[in-house]
Amino acid sequence: MSRHRLEVADVFRQHEQEFLSRSHLTAPQLRAFRDICACRTADLGSHLEQCDTYSRQTLAYDSCRNRHCPKCHSSARDKWLLARSAELLPVPYSHVIFTLPGELSDLALQNRRIVYGILFRAVSETLLTIAADPRHLGARLGFLAVLHTWNQRLLHHPHLHCLIPAGGLSPDRKRWVPSRRRFLLPVPVLRKMFRGKFLDFFAEAFRNNQLRFCGRTALLADKTAFDRLLRQLKSKTWVVFAKRPFAGPEHVIRYLAHYTHRVAISNGRLIEMKDHQVTFRWRDSADSNRQKLMTLDAISFIRRFLLHILPTGFVKIRLFGFMANRNRREAVALCRSLLPPMPEANANFLTEERRRAVDRKCPFCKIGKLCLIGRMPPGEIIPVDIAVTVDTS
């Protein structure tokens, strides 16, 4: 029998009583905590699947399907990628990252919905405005933005990953305008406008009494102190990082898979839990991306993980410009009609990716598809004659 691999859920379950007795959680945080503890256990029930080739049966515990659970995002990611792969354009793509300064961290944690919403708005307006300027591109962009709120050490670090086709539709919608080869849009211009737009929207939220101030941020409720913070933030150079455009749908799919449905830490990064402490791997970007180990006491580890639970209903993946939901199908079709056809090899790659997203292979024979043949509710005793294999991976 294979050795059990340490999971975030193991840390939660072992330290549940101690953590809950010492912590005050929001409703979304408590829901995520409970869901992760129960995920793929008998508490949620189980389902029986059968291979359509060799008839081997697999009994699997049900997933919690919470978007913050490290074990429950693969199915949602595959289905989402299936839809997005049908919208890829035969052009290079650019990856641009917009980061909020650390001075806003405490306020962002107290006002998640407002601040993260402002971040999306500031980034989208920055990209669309600069791209529309004839001095830079003179076209309408279409792009995807994904919110991440963590860094490798699980500290609060809100930033947006934007994946952008390297070009856009001309104002008359009659031609495709390609970007420069080396960069999509000038980073210094992006940085300056992003800072200005965010601070304008942030000040507007303050004037409309939409922000909460408590604890260490209580003094900022005073207008003089808040204006001082704005001046301090305006004097800083904000971080915007743009990677050179890359080509090929296989690269885009890998980027999407890597960024869209991630959670704060994956189970694969956990090393051990011993003596009430958790050790995990992290990548130090300040030291040539070297892999290092960090050890936290279990309660601190759980607290850091729960910093990144989003408000209920908050949309963390958004599409803008000609890729916005309202007109995406027609706009993508128009772009394709203005571009050379996708190479056959790339089209075949996307077809294979779509097939993999739909088909669920049998974990034993790797050939047949798994078919659902029955469900059992929580608490029901599993008959011996169908308990062939229990899959809790």
N, C-alpha and C positions, 0 to 999 in steps of 0.2 A: 504494500500500500504506500502511495506517495506521501511524503511529509507535507503537512498542512502549511501553506504559505501565510505569513502574517498579513492581516488585513486591518484597515481602518475600523471596521466593525468589531474586531476583537478588542481593540483599545477601548472603544465605546462601551462594549458589554462588560468588560472586566472592571471598569472604573465608573460605571453608570451611577450608582448610588452616591458615591463620594462627590462626583462632579455636579450632579443635580442638587445636592444639599448645599453646595457652595456657590452656585451660579444662578443668575437671573437671566432667562432666555426670552427672546421674542417668540411669538407664536410660530413663525416660519422656522426659526432655529430649533425649537422643541420638536416640531413635526419632522424636520430632517434628522434630528438625533434619533427619534423613535423609529423612523423608517429604516435608517441605516442599521440599527441594532437588529431589526426584525428581518431584514432582507435575506432572502434565500434560506429561510429557516421554516420549521413546521408552523410557526406562528402565522404565516401568511398563506398556508395551504400549499398544494403541490399539483403538478400536472404530469400526465403520462404521454410520452411521445414514442412513435414507432418508426423504424427505418423502413422505407418503402421498397428496399432492395433485399435485405436479409431478415427483415421482421424482428430485429433485435429491439427490445423496449428499453427506454430510459425514463426513470422517474426523477423529475427535477423540481426543486422547491421554487415557488413563485418569487418573482422580484418585486421590490417595493416601488420601482419606477419613479423614484424621486430623482429629479435632475441633478441633485448634488451628490448622489450616491456613486462611489467609485466603481461599482459593479453593474450599474444599470444604464449607462449611456451608449453602449455599443450598438444596440438595436435601433435606438432613436437616431444615432449618428448615421448608420447605414441607410436608413430610409430617407433621411434628410439629404445625404450625399447623392442618393439615387435621383432625387428631384433636381438637385443643383447640377449634376453632371449633364442633364439634358439642356442646360442653359449656358454651357461654356462656349466661349467664342474662340475661333482659331487665331488668337493673337497672344503676345506675351502678357503676363500679369505682373503687377507690382504689389509688394507688401509694405504697408506704411503703418507705423505704430505711434500713437499719441498717448502721452503719459501725464497724469496730474502730478503737480509738485507735492512733496511730503507735507508741507504746511497745511494742506487741505484734508489730510487723512482723518483727523478726529471729526471734523465737520461732516465729511462724507459718510462716516460710519453712523453718525446721528441722523443723517438726512439722506439715506441711501437712494430712495426713489427720486428725490429732487436732483441731487448732485449727479447721479449716474445719467439721469435723463438730460441734464444740461450738457454733460460730456458728449453724449450722442449728438445733440443738436449743434453744439459748437464745432465738432469734427465734421459733420455732414455739410454744414453751411460753409466751412472753410474750404473743403475740397471742391464743392460745386462752384463756389464763387471764383476761386483762383483758376480752376480749369476753364471756366467760361470766359476768362480774360484773354483777348487775342494776343496779348504779350506773352502768354505762357502756353496755352493750348488752343483756346478758342472753340471749345466743344463742351457738350454735356456728358459728364461722366455717369457711369453706373457702377456701384460697388457694394460690397458686403462689409459690415462692421460687427465685430464680436467683442463683448466686454469680458475682460479678465480683471480680477480684483486682488491678485496675490503675486508675490514673488517666490523664488525658489525656497525661501526659508519660512513660507506661509505667513509672512507679514503683509499688512494691508498695502497694496500697491495698484491702484486703479489705472487701467490703461485700455485702449481700444486697438485691436488688430484689424486693419482694413485691407481687404484683398480687392484689387482694382484692375480691370482690363486696361492695358497701356494704350489708351486713346479714348475717343468718344465720338458721339454724333455731332455733326456740324449743326449750326443754328437752323439751317433750312431743312435738316434731316435728309439730305440728299447724298451725303458722302461720309465715310469714316475718316476721322482725323487721327493719325497715329502720333504717339508721343515720341520724344527723343529716345535714343537707344539707351543712354546712360542713366536717365532718371525720368520719372513721370512728371513731377512738378518740383520746383526749387524748394528745398527744405527750409532755408531761412525765411522765405515768404510764408510758407505753411506755419512755421513756428510762431511768427509774429501775429498772424491773423488768428490762429487758434487761441493764443493767450488773450488777445483783445476780445474775441467773441465770448469766450468762456467767462471772463470777468464781467462783461456787460450783462450776460444772462444771470450770473451769480448775484450781481448787485440788484438786478430787477427782482429776483426771488426774495432778497432781503427787504426791499421796499414794500413788497406785497405780503410781508410777514409769513412767508412760506417755510422759513428755516427755523429749526429748533436749536437751542443753545443750552447745554447743561454740562456739569462737571468742569473739566478744564477749559471748555469753550464758553462758559457762562459770561465772561467779560466781553465777548465779542457781540453780545446782544446790544451793546451800546454803539450808537452810530459812529462816534469818533474812533472807537477801537476797531470797528469793522472797516472803516475807510482806511485806517492805518494798515490793516492786513492787505487790503486791495492794493495799496501803493507798494507794499513790500513784494507782493506777488507780481506786480507789473514791472518791477525793476529786475526780476529774475529772467534768465534764459530758460524757457520751457523745453522739455525733451520731445523731439519728434525725430523718429528714425525711419529712414526709407531704404529698403533693399533694392538692388538693381533688378529691373524687370527680368523675369525668367519665362521660358517658353514651354509649351507642351501641356496637355490636359493631365498627364500623369503627375506632373509636379503640382498642379493646382489641386488635384484630388488629395494628394498627400498633405498639402498645406491645410486644406479644409479639414481633413480627418484629424490633423494634429491640433488644430486650434478651436474648432467650433464647439465640441461637446466635452471639453476638458473640465475637470474639477480641480480643486485646490491642490490635491496630491493624489497620485495613483497608488494602488496597493503595491505595484512593482517597485516603488521607491523605498518601501519600509524594509528595514534590516532586522531589527529585533525589538522585543518588549521585555524588559528585565528590571526587577527591583523598582517598579513604578516609574520607569523611564522608557521612552521610545526613541530609537535611533533610526534616522532615515538619510537617504542620499540627497544632496543638492548640488546644483551646478553654480560655481562662482564665476559670474561674468566679468568681475573685476580682476580675475586671475586666470585669464585665457580659457575660461569655461571649464576649468578643472573640476572633476567630481570630488566632493568632499562629504564627510559625515557630520551630522548634527544630532545632538542628544538633548531632548527636552523631557521634563517630568510630564507624566501622562495628562495631568489636568491642563497644563499649559498647551500641550499638543492639541487637545480637544478644543480649547478656547480659540487657538489660532485657526483651526479648521473651520469653526463656526463663524468666524469673522466674515467668511465669504459666502454665507447663505443670503441669497437675494430675496427681496420682498416678494410676496405672493403675487403672481401674475406679471412680474416684471419681465419684459422681453429682452434677452441678452444677445440675440442675433437679429440684426436688422439690415434691410436692403434699401438703398437710396438711388436717386437719379433715375436713369432709364431702367434700372433693375428693381425699382420700387414695386410693391405688390400690385398696385392699381393698373399698371400698364406694361408689366414685365414681359408677358408673352408676345405682345405685338412688337415691342421695342427690340427684343432679342431677335425675332424673326427679321425685322428691318435691318439690324446690324449684320446678320448673316447674309442677307441679300446684297449688302454693300462690300462684303469681304470675300476673299478667295475661299473655296470650299475647304473643309477640314481634311487634312491628309488621311488616307485610308488607314494607315497604322494607328493614328490617334483615334479615329472613329471606332476601330476594332477594340482598342483599349477601353474606351468608355462603355462599349457594349458588354465587355467582359466584367467591368466593374459593376454595372447595373445588374448583371446576372448574379454576381456574388452577393449583392445586397439583398436580393429577393430569396435566393435559395439558402436553406439552412441544412448544411451537410451533417450527416451522421458522424459523431465524434469517433466512432470505432472503425467503420469501413471506409470513411472519407469519400464514398461514392453516392450512396443513397441520400434521399431527402428525409428530414424528420417531419412526421405528420402527427398532429395532436389527435389523440384518441380518447382522452378522458381527463376530468379534473376532480380533485378532492378538496373539500373546504378545510379550513383550519380546525384542528382538533380531531378530525376523523381518523380512525385507525386504518392504516394501509394494509390491505389484504396481502398475505404472504405470496400468493401466486402471481401478483403483478409487480412486486417490489424487486425487479430484476437488477437494476442499477440505480444508485442514488447519485445524482450529479449536483454538487453544491459549489462547483467552481465558478 
